[in-house]
């Protein structure tokens, strides 16, 4: 027979502690936590900038825990590769960063060579990021590009336009991609270099040439740019040809490693020019409200296959 | 019964039958202290029912249950239990432990039963890293550790792990 003990009131509020753990594990109110961390970081960064006007400007992602991997943030105007295997969270990382900046009144442009605008908006809705409201603010643009939108020139500089019919020397003057006239976004997502590379099938040299022009193009605009690139789950190179990671100022790698019947998520800042960052693979989760990074949490298992 | 308060960390290795009694004795001794109990043996409902049967107060225990969801048991959510899907999700387990340590100022205890189960689901080197990491966290936040394991002949991992502990109680085979 079960003996029910007469239990005194809790000395410790275990339900509150449990709620805090759940929050940490991404079950509740992550957005709120993310904002708090980021606001603190913004204040810190702003103060640093005030102290030294010549200092570089930095941007944050607003992703809970991720910004703590940097001393100050990501240098403004950087070209960053967001690399990872299928399902590792590359698109979520980028969309979450976008929604953070759009909600702060910055102009963001999502260039999709893969998914439709509708699908991307659905992803945002899944995490409660209210894409309709963000689009209505005029600070967010999502556009699907077709292979024919890629202004392709061969590495020899000849009029080797893949999709353009005219063999016109004026083609040499073309930018690698067209943006709306006068449009100057603060942040651009290019989704993805993998899709762009696939239009250069069998012409690797031409793709390298194009990739270089694309990086230079965005450098000129001055925006901070995230280039999504698909890799293996445990990559040794982080882009299609390997050249992109040399061109990029930063490389962020997302992992989703299979370990028996489960998967382990992790994230790493492999490279970031112009700022100090933690050189460590840390745990990451994707919750109902978006991505959460655990900047102090080492990852147990799965990574040892590297 | 070992004097728990004299040590920061204790490893107890016994046969299964003795271990069940020992873990209940430990929980009884510590019942007025905050405890995070990593449960790797019984489903939550069965565990709590047994503890209550033994007259144990469970108010100050936060259970981290790594078994119930694995067995497909649909135990309902309670305010003092957190379900981890599988015993190989050591990352979530460590996040939970760290948060518990940070949430409670002063003395608190971690009781892990049974360590031998962790080895079934994880590679040895990973388990060792996990334990090492728990020790680092505990030392930073004044937490005390009791880990209980069943006896396994020539257990190399237990031998390696024993170096971390202030007190090791190992029943002779």
Interface residues (C-beta under 8 A of the other chain):
Chain A: X2 X3 X4 X5 X7 X8 X9 X10 X11 X12 X14 X15 X16 X17 X18 X20 X21 X22 X24 X25 X259 X260 X261 X262 X264 X283 X294 X296 X297 X298 X299 X300 X301 X304
Chain B: X32 X34 X49 X52 X53 X55 X56 X57 X58 X59 X60 X61 X62 X79 X80 X81 X82 X85 X86 X88 X89 X90 X91 X92 X94 X95 X96 X98 X99 X100 X103 X104 X121 X122 X123 X125 X126 X129 X130 X133
